[in-house]
Amino acid sequence: MELKEADLKKLLDINEQLSHIKDIDFLLEKTLHLLRRLTRADAGSIYLVKDPRTLSIEFVQNDTLQNTPMKKLLYKKQQIPIDDFSIAGYVAKTRKMLNIEDAYRLPDIPCRFNDSFDRAAGYQTRSILTVPMLNRDRELAGVVQVINSLDPKGRTIPFDEFHSLIASIFANQAASSVERARLTHDMILRMIKLSELRDPRETGSHVKRVGAYSALLYERWALQKGIPEKKREKTRDILKIAAMLHDVGKVAVSDTILKKRVKLEKEEFDHLKSHTIFGARLFTDSHSEWDHMAREICLHHHEKWNGKGYPGTIGDLRRDEPPGSGGKKGEEIPLAARIVAIADVYDALNTERSYKPAWDEEKILRYFKEQRGKHFDPELVDIFLSLRDDLKALEQRYPDPLSDPDPG
């Protein structure tokens, strides 16, 4: 079967979209969504190779369950072996596409269908199309699986020959984008590890959650404002990565101050405030949208809506001048920094630290309501407090391996 010119153009357009996405999570989520759209699939999963023997389930999407109490099942991260036991593991092992008409009546293949998700969610899996994601060197990046192709009347039908062909081409295109996004992700985490060497409060789990919470809050705010989809997705992608580097400037702060467990003297606190300037300086020599947003976030995520934050207006980032005497106020503070301020403080309160337990939900809600219009943008607080179920799901997605100290 050959693709028509219109189909090829569609695939090229999609490849162009994916090639510009920097955040690995957003890329995987978008990849799965686009393949489901191409194949009219109700549900699907995307897996990455964790090591030579293991796949990690990164995203699960299911339109039928999206607005039900079983939605929480879609956020669970799990690992499966690359072997003959599961369908995805078998496809990863053989590196060959597998098109199954009925999951409960498998052809003569060694793998088996695990119906535990169906039983837990009350779902009915039928047709399954599972495709290996192979890069240009034919190395396995992961596996993408779509479930239950739907006809125009919403009835489940098998995936056809056209779906198989287009999914195979699409998956290999996506593999190259995944490879690029993983390099960016690894680079960011290395920068975070540098911060963690100086300040044990700045951990990989913390920054991943701050990035995810920030992206979620922006997405909901942008939807309310009617921001066009293309602009919304681009900003969300940039914001998530930029938010992860909010405190990277702490690498330039003295260990004595960062690791002190009693109240800082005024001079010490003034020096700590300078981490906002040190972080912003890392992004002054480039003029890309990502560098601009990272600079704004590093510099202004400790500003407060009422003007009592820091560092305020800085004349020249390259000069060693102290923070301004007064903070920026209200919408003078860049939107991205106002978003990250909420996400950063929320994660600090919601997470157990060496000197305090995690706050309970009611205490956190009271705090944000009290600080609405004081520390935080009131409109953003209202949106953020409406996202509790999604925030809890993201918390489960990026757990702390061990208890971490407060990010400050």
C-alpha positions as CSV (number, residue, x, y, z in Angstrom):
1,M,0.0,0.0,0.0
2,E,1.3,3.4,-0.9
3,L,0.7,6.7,0.8
4,K,-1.0,9.5,-1.1
5,E,0.7,12.9,-1.4
6,A,-1.7,14.4,1.2
7,D,-0.8,11.7,3.7
8,L,3.0,12.3,3.1
9,K,2.5,16.0,3.6
10,K,0.6,15.4,6.8
11,L,3.4,13.2,8.1
12,L,6.0,15.9,7.2
13,D,4.0,18.5,9.0
14,I,3.8,16.4,12.1
15,N,7.5,15.7,12.0
16,E,8.1,19.4,11.8
17,Q,5.9,19.9,14.9
18,L,7.7,17.3,16.9
19,S,11.2,18.4,15.9
20,H,10.7,21.8,17.7
21,I,9.5,20.4,21.0
22,K,12.2,20.5,23.7
23,D,10.6,19.0,26.8
24,I,10.7,15.2,26.7
25,D,7.4,14.7,28.5
26,F,5.5,17.1,26.3
27,L,7.0,15.4,23.3
28,L,5.9,11.9,24.3
29,E,2.4,13.2,25.2
30,K,2.1,14.9,21.9
31,T,3.5,11.9,19.9
32,L,1.0,9.6,21.4
33,H,-1.9,12.1,20.9
34,L,-0.9,12.6,17.2
35,L,-0.6,8.9,16.4
36,R,-4.0,8.3,18.1
37,R,-5.5,11.0,15.9
38,L,-4.0,9.5,12.7
39,T,-5.3,6.0,13.6
40,R,-8.6,7.1,15.2
41,A,-7.6,5.3,18.4
42,D,-9.6,5.7,21.6
43,A,-6.5,5.0,23.8
44,G,-2.8,4.3,23.8
45,S,0.5,4.1,25.7
46,I,4.0,5.2,25.0
47,Y,7.1,3.5,26.4
48,L,10.8,4.5,26.5
49,V,13.8,2.2,26.8
50,K,15.0,2.5,30.3
51,D,17.9,0.0,29.9
52,P,18.6,-2.9,27.6
53,R,16.2,-5.1,29.5
54,T,13.4,-2.7,30.5
55,L,10.7,-0.4,29.1
56,S,9.2,2.4,31.1
57,I,5.6,3.3,30.6
58,E,5.7,7.1,30.2
59,F,2.2,8.1,29.2
60,V,-1.2,6.5,29.0
61,Q,-4.1,8.2,27.2
62,N,-7.7,7.0,27.2
63,D,-10.6,9.2,25.9
64,T,-13.2,6.9,27.4
65,L,-11.8,7.2,30.9
66,Q,-10.5,10.8,30.7
67,N,-13.4,12.3,32.7
68,T,-14.1,9.4,35.1
69,P,-12.8,8.6,38.5
70,M,-10.5,6.0,36.9
71,K,-8.5,8.8,35.3
72,K,-5.9,8.4,38.1
73,L,-4.9,5.0,36.5
74,L,-3.6,6.9,33.5
75,Y,-0.8,8.6,35.5
76,K,0.9,5.6,36.9
77,K,4.4,5.0,35.8
78,Q,5.4,1.4,35.5
79,Q,8.2,-0.7,34.1
80,I,8.0,-3.9,32.1
81,P,10.7,-6.3,30.9
82,I,11.7,-6.5,27.3
83,D,10.8,-10.1,26.7
84,D,8.1,-12.4,25.2
85,F,5.6,-12.0,28.1
86,S,3.9,-8.7,27.3
87,I,2.8,-7.3,23.9
88,A,4.9,-4.1,24.2
89,G,7.9,-6.1,25.6
90,Y,7.6,-8.6,22.7
91,V,7.5,-5.8,20.1
92,A,10.6,-4.1,21.7
93,K,12.4,-7.5,21.7
94,T,11.6,-8.4,18.1
95,R,11.6,-4.7,16.8
96,K,8.6,-5.7,14.6
97,M,5.2,-4.1,14.5
98,L,2.3,-6.2,15.8
99,N,-1.3,-5.6,14.7
100,I,-3.9,-7.5,16.9
101,E,-7.6,-7.5,15.9
102,D,-8.8,-8.8,19.3
103,A,-6.7,-8.7,22.5
104,Y,-8.7,-11.6,24.0
105,R,-8.1,-13.8,20.9
106,L,-4.5,-13.5,20.2
107,P,-2.9,-15.1,17.2
108,D,-0.2,-17.7,17.6
109,I,2.5,-15.5,19.3
110,P,4.4,-16.1,22.5
111,C,3.2,-12.9,24.3
112,R,0.0,-12.5,26.3
113,F,-2.5,-9.7,26.8
114,N,-2.5,-8.4,30.4
115,D,-6.2,-7.6,31.2
116,S,-5.5,-6.1,34.7
117,F,-6.1,-2.6,33.4
118,D,-9.4,-3.5,31.8
119,R,-10.6,-5.2,35.0
120,A,-9.5,-2.3,37.2
121,A,-11.0,0.4,35.0
122,G,-14.0,-1.4,33.5
123,Y,-12.5,-0.9,30.1
124,Q,-12.8,-3.2,27.0
125,T,-9.6,-3.5,24.9
126,R,-10.1,-5.0,21.5
127,S,-7.8,-3.9,18.7
128,I,-4.2,-3.1,19.4
129,L,-1.5,-1.7,17.1
130,T,2.0,-1.8,18.7
131,V,5.0,-0.2,16.9
132,P,8.7,0.0,17.7
133,M,10.3,3.5,17.6
134,L,13.6,3.0,15.8
135,N,16.0,5.9,15.1
136,R,18.1,6.4,12.0
137,D,20.7,3.9,13.3
138,R,17.9,1.3,13.9
139,E,18.4,1.6,17.6
140,L,15.3,1.2,19.8
141,A,14.1,4.4,21.5
142,G,10.8,3.0,22.7
143,V,7.4,1.5,21.7
144,V,4.1,3.3,21.0
145,Q,0.9,1.4,21.2
146,V,-2.6,2.5,20.2
147,I,-5.8,0.8,21.2
148,N,-9.3,0.5,19.8
149,S,-9.6,2.2,16.5
150,L,-13.0,3.7,16.2
151,D,-15.3,4.0,13.1
152,P,-17.3,7.2,12.4
153,K,-20.1,5.8,14.7
154,G,-17.7,5.2,17.6
155,R,-17.6,1.5,17.3
156,T,-14.4,-0.4,17.8
157,I,-12.8,-1.8,14.7
158,P,-9.4,-3.4,13.8
159,F,-6.5,-1.2,12.7
160,D,-6.2,-1.5,9.0
161,E,-3.3,-1.7,6.6
162,F,-3.2,2.1,6.2
163,H,-2.9,2.5,10.0
164,S,-0.1,0.1,10.1
165,L,1.9,1.8,7.4
166,I,1.4,5.3,8.7
167,A,2.1,4.3,12.3
168,S,5.4,2.6,11.2
169,I,6.6,5.8,9.4
170,F,5.4,8.1,12.2
171,A,7.1,6.0,14.9
172,N,10.5,6.1,13.3
173,Q,10.2,9.9,12.7
174,A,9.2,10.4,16.3
175,A,12.2,8.3,17.5
176,S,14.6,11.0,16.2
177,S,12.7,13.7,18.0
178,V,12.7,11.7,21.2
179,E,16.5,11.3,21.0
180,R,17.0,15.1,20.7
181,A,14.6,15.8,23.6
182,R,16.3,13.3,25.8
183,L,19.6,15.0,25.2
184,T,18.1,18.3,26.3
185,H,16.5,16.7,29.3
186,D,19.8,15.1,30.4
187,M,21.6,18.4,30.0
188,I,19.1,20.1,32.2
189,L,19.3,17.4,34.9
190,R,23.1,17.7,34.9
191,M,22.8,21.4,35.6
192,I,20.4,20.6,38.4
193,K,22.9,18.1,39.8
194,L,25.5,20.9,39.9
195,S,23.1,22.9,42.1
196,E,22.4,19.8,44.2
197,L,26.1,19.4,45.0
198,R,26.0,22.9,46.5
199,D,22.5,22.9,47.9
200,P,20.9,19.5,48.8
201,R,17.5,21.2,48.7
202,E,17.6,21.6,44.9
203,T,16.8,18.1,43.8
204,G,15.8,16.4,40.5
205,S,12.4,15.4,41.8
206,H,11.7,18.9,43.1
207,V,12.5,20.7,39.8
208,K,10.6,18.1,37.8
209,R,7.5,18.7,39.8
210,V,7.9,22.5,39.7
211,G,8.2,22.3,35.9
212,A,5.2,20.0,35.6
213,Y,3.0,22.1,38.0
214,S,4.1,25.3,36.1
215,A,3.2,23.8,32.7
216,L,-0.2,22.6,34.0
217,L,-1.0,26.0,35.5
218,Y,0.0,27.9,32.4
219,E,-2.1,25.5,30.2
220,R,-5.2,26.1,32.2
221,W,-4.6,29.9,32.3
222,A,-4.0,30.0,28.6
223,L,-7.2,28.1,27.8
224,Q,-9.2,30.5,29.9
225,K,-7.6,33.4,28.0
226,G,-8.3,31.9,24.6
227,I,-4.6,31.6,23.6
228,P,-4.4,29.8,20.3
229,E,-3.3,26.2,20.5
230,K,0.0,26.6,18.6
231,K,1.1,29.5,20.8
232,R,-0.1,27.7,23.9
233,E,1.8,24.5,23.2
234,K,5.0,26.3,22.3
235,T,4.9,28.4,25.5
236,R,4.1,25.4,27.7
237,D,7.0,23.5,26.2
238,I,9.5,26.3,26.9
239,L,8.1,27.1,30.3
240,K,8.4,23.6,31.6
241,I,12.1,23.4,31.0
242,A,12.8,27.0,32.0
243,A,10.9,26.4,35.3
244,M,13.2,23.5,36.2
245,L,16.1,25.9,36.3
246,H,14.5,28.5,38.6
247,D,17.1,28.2,41.4
248,V,20.2,27.2,39.3
249,G,21.9,30.5,40.5
250,K,22.4,28.9,43.9
251,V,25.6,27.3,42.5
252,A,27.2,30.8,43.1
253,V,26.1,31.1,46.7
254,S,28.4,30.2,49.6
255,D,28.0,26.7,51.1
256,T,28.0,28.2,54.5
257,I,24.8,30.1,53.7
258,L,23.1,27.3,51.7
259,K,23.6,24.6,54.4
260,K,22.9,26.8,57.4
261,R,19.9,25.5,59.4
262,V,19.2,28.5,61.6
263,K,17.9,31.9,60.6
264,L,20.3,33.8,58.3
265,E,21.8,37.2,59.3
266,K,20.7,40.1,57.1
267,E,24.0,40.1,55.2
268,E,23.7,36.4,54.6
269,F,20.2,36.7,53.4
270,D,21.1,39.5,51.1
271,H,23.8,37.3,49.6
272,L,21.3,34.5,49.2
273,K,18.9,36.8,47.3
274,S,21.7,37.3,44.7
275,H,21.1,33.7,43.5
276,T,18.3,35.2,41.3
277,I,20.8,37.5,39.6
278,F,23.5,34.7,39.3
279,G,20.9,32.4,37.7
280,A,19.7,35.1,35.3
281,R,23.2,35.8,34.1
282,L,23.5,32.3,32.7
283,F,21.0,33.2,30.0
284,T,22.0,36.8,29.1
285,D,24.2,35.9,26.0
286,S,21.4,34.3,24.0
287,H,18.2,35.8,22.7
288,S,16.1,32.7,22.1
289,E,12.6,32.5,23.6
290,W,13.8,29.8,25.9
291,D,16.7,31.8,27.2
292,H,14.5,34.9,27.7
293,M,12.0,32.9,29.7
294,A,14.6,31.2,31.8
295,R,16.2,34.6,32.6
296,E,12.8,36.0,33.6
297,I,12.1,33.0,35.9
298,C,15.5,32.9,37.6
299,L,15.4,36.7,38.2
300,H,11.8,37.2,39.3
301,H,10.4,34.0,40.8
302,H,10.9,35.4,44.3
303,E,8.9,38.6,43.6
304,K,5.6,39.1,45.3
305,W,2.3,40.4,43.9
306,N,2.3,43.1,46.6
307,G,5.8,44.3,45.7
308,K,7.5,42.9,48.9
309,G,9.6,40.3,47.1
310,Y,13.1,40.5,45.5
311,P,15.3,41.4,43.6
312,G,13.2,44.2,42.1
313,T,14.5,46.2,39.1
314,I,18.1,45.4,38.1
315,G,19.9,47.9,35.9
316,D,22.6,45.6,34.5
317,L,22.8,41.9,35.2
318,R,26.4,41.8,34.3
319,R,27.4,44.2,37.1
320,D,27.8,43.2,40.7
321,E,25.1,45.4,42.1
322,P,22.9,44.5,45.1
323,P,19.2,43.7,44.5
324,G,16.9,46.7,44.2
325,S,15.4,48.2,47.3
326,G,11.8,47.3,46.3
327,G,10.4,44.4,44.4
328,K,8.4,44.4,41.3
329,K,4.6,44.5,41.8
330,G,1.5,42.9,40.2
331,E,1.7,42.4,36.5
332,E,5.2,44.1,36.4
333,I,6.3,40.6,37.3
334,P,6.6,38.4,34.2
335,L,3.8,35.8,33.9
336,A,6.2,32.9,33.9
337,A,7.8,34.0,37.1
338,R,4.4,34.5,38.8
339,I,3.5,30.9,37.8
340,V,6.8,29.4,39.0
341,A,6.4,31.3,42.3
342,I,3.2,29.4,43.0
343,A,4.6,26.0,41.8
344,D,7.8,26.3,43.8
345,V,6.1,27.3,47.1
346,Y,3.4,24.6,46.7
347,D,6.0,21.9,46.3
348,A,8.0,23.1,49.3
349,L,4.9,23.0,51.5
350,N,3.6,19.7,50.1
351,T,6.8,17.8,50.5
352,E,8.4,16.4,53.6
353,R,11.7,18.1,54.5
354,S,14.5,17.3,57.0
355,Y,13.1,19.8,59.5
356,K,9.3,19.6,58.9
357,P,6.6,17.2,57.7
358,A,4.6,17.9,54.6
359,W,1.7,20.2,55.2
360,D,-1.7,18.6,55.0
361,E,-4.1,19.7,52.2
362,E,-6.3,22.0,54.3
363,K,-3.3,23.9,55.6
364,I,-1.9,24.4,52.1
365,L,-5.3,25.6,50.9
366,R,-5.5,28.1,53.8
367,Y,-2.0,29.4,53.1
368,F,-2.6,30.1,49.4
369,K,-6.0,31.7,50.1
370,E,-4.3,33.9,52.7
371,Q,-1.5,34.8,50.3
372,R,-3.8,35.4,47.4
373,G,-3.2,39.0,46.3
374,K,-0.2,39.3,48.7
375,H,2.5,36.9,47.7
376,F,0.7,35.4,44.6
377,D,-1.2,36.6,41.6
378,P,-4.9,36.1,42.7
379,E,-6.1,34.9,39.3
380,L,-3.4,32.3,39.1
381,V,-4.1,31.1,42.7
382,D,-7.8,30.5,41.9
383,I,-6.8,28.4,38.8
384,F,-4.1,26.6,40.7
385,L,-6.5,25.6,43.6
386,S,-8.9,24.1,41.1
387,L,-6.3,21.6,39.9
388,R,-5.8,19.6,43.0
389,D,-6.5,16.2,41.4
390,D,-4.1,16.9,38.6
391,L,-1.4,18.1,41.0
392,K,-1.7,15.0,43.1
393,A,-1.3,12.9,39.9
394,L,1.8,14.8,38.9
395,E,3.2,14.4,42.4
396,Q,2.9,10.6,42.0
397,R,4.6,10.8,38.6
398,Y,7.6,12.6,40.0
399,P,8.1,11.1,43.6
400,D,11.0,11.8,45.8
401,P,13.3,8.7,46.0
402,L,14.1,9.9,49.6
403,S,12.9,12.9,51.6
404,D,14.4,16.1,50.4
405,P,15.0,19.3,52.3
406,D,13.1,22.5,51.6
407,P,13.9,24.1,48.2
408,G,13.8,27.6,49.7
